[in-house]
Amino acid sequence: MPFPIIDLFAGPGGLAEGFSSLTDGAGERVFKIKLSIEKDTDAHQTLTLRSFVRQFPVGQLPAEYYRFLENELTLSDLYRRYPVQYREAAAEAWQATLGLTPEPEIDERISTALDGEEPHWVLIGGPPCQAYSNVGRSRVGGIHEDDHRVYLYKEYLRIIARHHPSVFVMENVEGLLSATINGERVFGWMLRDLRAPATVFGDLNAPGYHIYSLVTENVRKDSDYLIKAEDYGIPQKRHRVILIGVRNDIADRPATLHNAAEVTLQSVIGMFPKIRSGMSRTFIRSENIIKEDGTIKKKRFYTKAADSPENWAEITGNFRNDIVERLAVELPDAPDNVPENTGRQYMPYRLPLIAAGHPLAGWYNDERLTGITHHESRSHLTQDLKRYLFAALYTRKNKKFPKLNDYKLFDEDLLPDHDNVSSGKFTDRFRVQLPDRPATTVTSHISKDGHYFIHYDHVQCRSLTVREAARIQTFPDNYYFCGSRTEQFHQVGNAVPPYLAFQIAEIVNDMLMRNIAPDIQEAILADLR
């Protein structure tokens, strides 16, 4: 009997994917997602589709699912062919806005999903984190007391107080540790509330909880709750606060995560077929325009770029030759290695397996996949192509990506026409991902322009694709993201890495199995024999 899970602020389902991927000796899922709640339409569609996938036994997806991935079948057609599984998925993935949807409606859905039968269940999720993020705070000048996102965690807390999960797992950004409101540390009062929900919701007869770190048994400082994902087999330097709460009547504590070998970016995306970027426009000039209200606005003028393999090769070739000569970079790549296409939402191409011994061996691949989804490059300004080339070649030579001042020293024309160039903020606006290191943190900002996520291969001269970002986040290759490419990027960037969630699921399962009644444990073990 799998342990039930309720997933709040679910996003595209990263936490749920990790927990759902844990199986027992019989190949059955150890955890069952009973309800996922997400407000965003595209992320909700992604959740529904992945819930549909989980309605089938592990490794027994229908052939029609792969036809859908190959664009041979629409999503509606897929659901029509499996109406029972679709109804289950639609009931599990609920589009609702926590904090706005009436509390009785939320409580009813949770109670119905749990059905009151299982002795233990798990609450997972992370309240929206933009208000706490270091970058977000620097952009707006700090946290505002009336920002509703700051207090959405109290809806998470209310659900704990009302429904008494055996265990909860709460994720948030690193900036939470340093955030303050009116001089008071946000993280401090969150910990107090989570340990004793009844102090906030006195009418709900809520139990207390022990709060544990997943990286150390001896918590001495707030940063002991910080998980550095690159230490646990995730190919990115993603630092997140993850708390695990255990109800006071459970006389046990969770284990901590085990360190894994560092996973480099190239080891997870280096086998992808080479594609080039597209070309959208060429920047001509900018001028200040005085608006009717007297304010000044900068207006930029562009001309459409003729995007073709030949034109792209000529423009990037001229840029490359100039940069190589002036930087004195040695290149092994021959001209005929220049890719001709920009990829597609589905590309027939069988990716090689990651070698045995790699921390992620067997994690991504699905042997029934005959192609790659979401491997399509963006189109960029022709000036950005030169910046990308400079960044990649500079990084190749110096083993670090350039700052804006390095662009200026090379050629002032490389500097973008943006106000924050002269402000001194975000001097690493164009960031190359190093092949022999974990990637930098994939965030929702990747949906905007890709400048922070430039591919290390100068020949391709582009930013990362959705699928490459999904691999960095450790989503399996058969995980499909609904919505536009921008929305796909946004979903990937906001997610918890599923492989990290999988490791947390192992810890939670081991603890719960040690603490369930002996007769129930024997029944579970009997099912495995």
Summary of the structure (lengths in Angstrom):
residues: 529
radius of gyration: 24.6
end to end distance: 14.1
largest distance: 78.6
contacts: 1676
relative contact order: 0.14
helix: 41%
strand: 17%
